């Protein structure tokens, strides 16, 4: 189970980058961010290895930065 959660965090972060995303995609990206946060917490609660948690943490933070950038771009346009 923890391997699946780690994979979900890493794959989602790698494949759903916000570069070139439009503001119409913002709600979807925010929902993905919320799900990735929950998956990360589940990984921690289930006792992922230090390597798994470090990798998941790095991927989550990278995705969060991308979503924040998109949020700021959309606010600036608005």
C-alpha positions in Angstrom: 0.0 0.0 0.0 2.7 2.5 0.9 4.5 1.8 -2.4 1.3 2.7 -4.3 0.9 5.9 -2.4 4.5 6.9 -3.1 4.0 6.1 -6.7 0.9 8.2 -6.9 2.7 11.2 -5.4 5.7 10.9 -7.6 3.9 10.2 -10.8 1.3 12.9 -10.3 3.9 15.5 -9.5 6.0 14.5 -12.5 3.1 14.3 -15.0 0.8 17.1 -14.0 3.2 20.0 -13.9 1.6 23.4 -14.2 3.9 24.8 -16.9 1.7 26.1 -19.6 -1.5 25.4 -17.6 -4.4 27.8 -17.9 -6.4 29.3 -15.1 -9.3 27.0 -16.2 -7.2 24.1 -14.9 -6.6 25.7 -11.5 -9.4 24.0 -9.6 -8.2 20.6 -10.9 -4.7 21.3 -9.9 -5.8 22.4 -6.4 -7.8 19.2 -6.0 -4.8 17.2 -7.1 -2.7 19.0 -4.5 -5.2 18.2 -1.8 -5.2 14.5 -2.8 -1.4 14.4 -2.9 -1.3 15.9 0.6 -3.7 13.3 1.9 -1.7 10.5 0.2 1.5 11.8 1.8 -0.1 11.9 5.2 -1.4 8.3 4.7 2.1 7.3 3.7 3.5 8.8 6.9 0.8 7.2 9.0 1.4 3.8 7.5 5.1 4.0 8.2 6.8 4.5 4.9 10.5 4.1 4.8 12.7 7.2 5.2 13.5 7.0 1.5 9.9 6.8 0.5 8.8 9.7 2.8 11.7 11.9 1.6 11.0 11.2 -2.0 7.2 11.8 -1.5 7.9 14.9 0.5 10.1 16.4 -2.2 7.6 15.5 -5.0 4.7 17.0 -3.0 6.6 20.2 -2.3 7.5 20.6 -6.0 3.9 20.1 -7.0 2.8 22.6 -4.3 5.2 25.2 -5.7 3.9 24.7 -9.2 0.3 25.1 -8.1 1.2 28.2 -6.1 2.9 29.7 -9.2 -0.3 29.0 -11.2 -2.5 30.5 -8.4 -0.3 33.6 -8.5 -0.4 33.8 -12.3 -4.2 33.6 -12.3 -4.5 36.2 -9.5 -2.2 38.6 -11.5 -4.4 38.1 -14.6 -7.6 38.6 -12.7 
